[in-house]
Amino acid sequence: GETTASITVTPDTTTAYTVTGPNAAGCYASATVVVYVTELPIADAGADQNLCLGSTATLKGNGGTDYIWSTVETTDSILVSPLVTSTYSVTVSNECGSDTDEITVTVVGLPVADAGTIKYINAGDTTTLDGSATGGNGPLSYLWDPAQSIIDETIDTAFAHPSTTTLYILTVTDSLGCVALDSTAILIDSIPYVDAGPAIIEVCSGLSTVLPAVVYGGAQPVSYAWLPVTDLDDPAILNPTTSTTITRTYTLVVTAANGRTASDSIVVSVLDAAVAEAGFDKHICPGSSSTLKASGGLFFEWNTGETTPRITVTPADTTTYYVTVTNSFGCVSDDSVTVFVFPEAVGSAETIAGFALVILLVWMAVEVLLMFGAMMALLTLSMLIRFLPQTISSLLQM
């Protein structure tokens, strides 16, 4: 409705404006201009999530064109694998501003599966698989594998009638989808059954681990031999400790008293160790602050409770700060840094010199009093006081 050549508009949404006017000959023409409105960003980190311990969650931000997470990643979507319940923030921005939102990933415990004890039966017999589970978030579901020789593989206590020695694996799943596994076996033959453990176990470089082998059945007694023997504390026991520094495959050979043998292998995968670095010690004046920066991993936890790699501290006294660093493999390392606080100045040089001279004057006056009497003591004291300023000045210039 305006009739001026120029107007000011404040649209809430993208709007087209049309102007109509005559030229010098009285002919009318129209022109249109579009004012595009870019909305302020509204950060959305997504709904809070529950995460099974040891799993990975995908966090996805929305609401802007640029993103920066509290993990310092700058993509709209990131992967996190927290070991404890953690809160993450994302700041989204566009040309009109920025906004921040948070999401909490609650780490929930896994159920604990128990497949029961090893059973020994004769060929053609039936026995029970005595499974159970604790923990997790109920209700729990059960699944036995292999299912071919089981009457109902979806219950905790199931009947089984294998024709040969069979290893059974019990999978327990809770209502959040968290999974736990355990195994047992039904033995029919006198050949020992050897399970060296999972196909691969992982260990952080510099640490040792126990080889988690189990052996069922076989004519007793049985003997154990691990190959190779490299980096094993005792290759002739069932569960030796390895301190290998490289990824290595170990094979367990079990020999029964009747000479029958069986074997199985396990790979020990050595992961890169975390190397925590808290930086050099710092020196600050009283009331000042210092920025500490840790490196060497993906996750950080200071003894101040902060979980960012960089923190700012303002200690009143000399203080040592500790940081625990965890890398992407879950390997942990610690380091510390000390912030030394200089002591406050007690007094000026003039004050110190003045106190010293006052003590000297009193001492000299007492000595003169004792030796020559009161009159001479007063005369000596007055002369010393007369030259006190020059004396102090001379001392300060030395």
N, C-alpha and C positions, 0 to 999 in steps of 0.2 A: 503493500500500500504506500510505501515511501515514493516521493516524487522528486527526490534529489538525485544528482548524478552519481553520488557515492553514498553507500550505506554501510553500517556496521551490523554484523550478524553474530549470534552465539548459538549455533544449532546443537542439539543434544545428539542427533544422529546425522549421518551423511544426508545432505539436502541439496536439491537443485534450485537455483534462483534464476528467474527470467526477468529481463528488463525490456520494455517496449518504449520507443520514442520516435519522433519525426526528425527528418533531416531538414535542410534549409528550404527544400522545395515543398515541404509539408507531407512527404511520404513517410509512412511508418514502417519500422522494422524491429525485429526482436532478436535477442541473444540470450543464451543460457550459460551459467557457470555453476559447477558443482563444487561444494565444499565438503571434502571428505573428513569425517570425524573418526579419529583413532581412539578407541576406548582406553582408559587407564588399565594397566595390568591388574589382574586379580589372581594371586598365586594359589595354586591348588596342588599340594603334594600327594593327594590321594588319601584314601581311608586308612586308618591304622590297621596293621597286619599282625597276625599270629604266625610265628615261624618255628618250625621244629628245629631243635638244637642240631647244629651241623649242616643245616640247609642254607640255601641262598634265596634271597628275596629280590624282586625287581621293583624299584621305586620309579614312578613316572610323574614328572611335573607338568603342569599345564598353566596357561594363562598369560603367556608372554612370548617374546621372540628370542630372548637370551636367558640362560639359566646358569646359576652357580650354586652348588650344593655345599653343605657344611663339610663334606669330604674333599672339597676343592675341585670336584669334577664339574665340567661345564656342558654336559649333554643333558637333554631333557629326561633321559632314562638312565638309571644307574643300577648296578648290582651290589648288594651288601650281604655279608655273612657274619653278623654280630654273634659274639659268644654269650653276651648278656643283653637284656632288654635295653634298647638304645633309641634315642630320638634324633632324627635327622631333619635339617631345615633346608629349604630351597628358596632362593631369591630369584624372582622372574622380573624381567624389565623389557620395556620397549621405549620408543622415542618420547613417550609422555611421562615415564616414571618407573617405579619399581614397587614390588610388594613381596612379602615373605610368608611362607606357611611351613608348618611342621608336620611330621608323621612319626608315630612311635611304632617300632617293630618289637613286639613282645616275644621273647624267646621262651618257648615252652619245653618242658622236659619230655623225654621220650618214654614210652612204656618199656618195661623190662620183661623180656620173654624168657620162659624156662621150658625147654622141651622135655625135661625129665631125664631119668637115668637110662643107661644102656641096658638093653634087654637081651638075654640069651635064650634061644628057643631051638627046638628040633624042626627039621624041614616038615612043612605041612601044618604046623601049629599056628594058633592065633594068640596075640597078646595085645596089650593096650599101650598106646602112646600117651603118657601122662603129662600133657602140656598145661601150662598156666601162665599168667602174666600179672604184673603189678604196675602201678603208676599210670602215666598217660592220662588222657582225657576221655572218660568213658562215653558211650559203651565201646567195648573192644571187640574186634572181629578176629577170627583165627583161620589160618589156611596152612594145611600140611602139604608137603611136596617131597617125593612124587606121590600122586594120588591113586595110582593104579592098584595098589594092594591095600588101600584103606577103604573101609566101609563108608565113612562120612568124613571127608577131609576138612570140613568147615566148623568142627567143634574142637574144644580144647582137649578133651580125652577121647581119643579115637581108637577103634579096633583095627589092627593091621595083621596081615598074614603073608609076608613076603616069602618068595621061594628061594631067595639068596640073601646074603648079607646086604643090608640096605641102610644108607644114610638118609635120615629124614630131617627136613628143615621146616621149622615152625615160623611162620610170619604172623606177627601181631600188629594190627593197625588200629589206631584210636580214632575218635570222631573228628580230629583235626587233620587226619592223614599222616600222622607221625608213625613211623614204622620201626619195629624191633625184630631181630632175628635170633634164633637159637637152633641148635641141632642136637640130635641124638641118633642112635643107631640100634637096629635089631640084628644080632649076629647069629649066623647059622653054621658057619664053618670055623675050623680051628686056625685058618689063616688070619694073621693080625690085620686089623683095619687101621690104616694110617691116615690121619688128617693133619698135615703140617700147618694148617691155619688158612686164613683167607689167601686168595691168589697173590695179593700185594698188601704189604703193610708199609706205612710211611713213618719215617723218623727224621727229626731235624738234625742237620749236620752238627757233630760234636756231642750228641747224646747217644745213649745206648738203649736197646730194647730187648725184651725177652721174646724168643720164638715160641708162639702159643700153640704148639703141637699137642694133639691128643691121640692116643692109641687105644683101640678097643680089641679085646679078645686075643686070640693066639695062645698057643701052648706056653704056659708059664714055666720059668721066667723068660722075659724077652730082653734083648739088648738093643741099644740105640747107637747109631753112627751117623753124625751129620757131616756132609761134604759140601763144599770144602771146609776145612777146619779154621780157615783164616778169620781172625778177629773174634773167635768164639772163646768164651771163658772155659767151657768144658764140652767138647763135641760128643761125649759119651753119655750125656744125660738127656732126658726128654725135652726139657725146656731150658736150653742154655741162653746166655746173654751175649748179644753181638754188639760190638762197637765199631762196625764197619764204617768207613768214611766214603765209600762209593756204593752205588746201587749194585746189589749182589743177589744171586739166586742160590738158596741153600736147599739141599735135598736130605731128607731124613730116611734112612734105611733101617727098618726094624726086622730083627731076626728072632723068630720064636724058638722055643726049646726043641721043637721037632724039625728045625732046619728050614721051615717055611719062612719066606721073606715077603715084605711089602714095603713100598716107598711112596713118598709124596714130596712135593717141592713148594717153596714159598719164596717170593721175591721181596727183598727188603729195599725199598726205594728211599734214597737219602735226599732230603729236601734242603734247599739253600737255607742256611741259618740267618736269623735276624741279627743285625749288628747295630745295636742302639748307640746313638751319639747325641749326648745332651749339650755339646758345645764346650767352649773354654770357660773357666771360672771368670766371674765378673767382679768389679770393684765399683761401688757407688757411694755417693754422699748421703748423709741422713736425710730422709724424706723424699729421696729420688726413686725412680722406677727403673727396672731393667727388663728387657725382652729376652726370653729364653726360647730357643728353637731346637727341637729334636728332629732327628732324621734316622733313616735306616729301616723303615717299615711302613705299614699301611695304617695301622691303628696305634693310638698313643694314649697312655693314661699316666698323668702326673700324680704325685702324692698330695697335690692340692685338690684333686678330684676332677680337674679339667681333662678333656679328651681331645684337644686339638694339638697339632704339632708345635704351635707357637703360643706362648702365654706371656703375660706381663705381670711382674711381681714387684711389690714395694715392701720389702722386709724392714722391720724396725731394727733388727740385729742381724749379724752374719748368720746365714741360713743355707742349708744344703737341700736341694730339690732333687727328687728321684723321678725317673720316667721309665715306664715299661712299654716296650715297642713290640708290636706283633706284625709279622709280615703276611703276605698273601697266603702262605702255606700254613699259617697258624703257629709258626715258630716264634719264640719269645726271647727277648733280650732286655737287660736293664743297664742303665747308666745314671750318673748323677752329675750335678753341677753346683758349685758353691758360689753364692753371692755374698761378697765381703762388704760390710758397711763400715766406712771410715768413722773413727770416733769424732765427736764434736769437739771444737776448740774450747779449752777451759778458760783462758784469759789472754790478754795482750802481753807483748814483751815488756812494755812500760810498766804494767801492773806487777809482773813477776820481779822485775829489777827493783821496783819501788819497795816491795815487801822485803826483799833481801837486804836493802840498805837500811830500812827501819830497824830490822833485827840487829844489824851491825852497829848502828848508832846506840841502841839501848845497851848492847854489850859493852861498848867502849866507855859509855858514861858510867856504868856500874864499876868498871875497872878503875877509872880515874877517881870515883867517889871513895873507893876502898883505899886507894893509895895516897891521895892528896887532899881529900876533904870535899865538902859540898860546893864551895865556891869555885874551885878548879873544875869540878865536874860540870857545873852549869856553864862555865866559860867554854869548855870543850864542846859541849852539846850544841851551844848556840852557833859556834863556828862551823860545825859539821852541817847543821841545818841550812846555814847560809849558802854553802856550796853544794847542797843536795841536787838541785836541778841540773847544774853543769855536770855533776858526777854521773847522773842517770843518762844524760845525753851522750856523754863520752862512752859509757858502757854499751849503749845501743849501737854506736857507730863502729865498734870493734868487730 
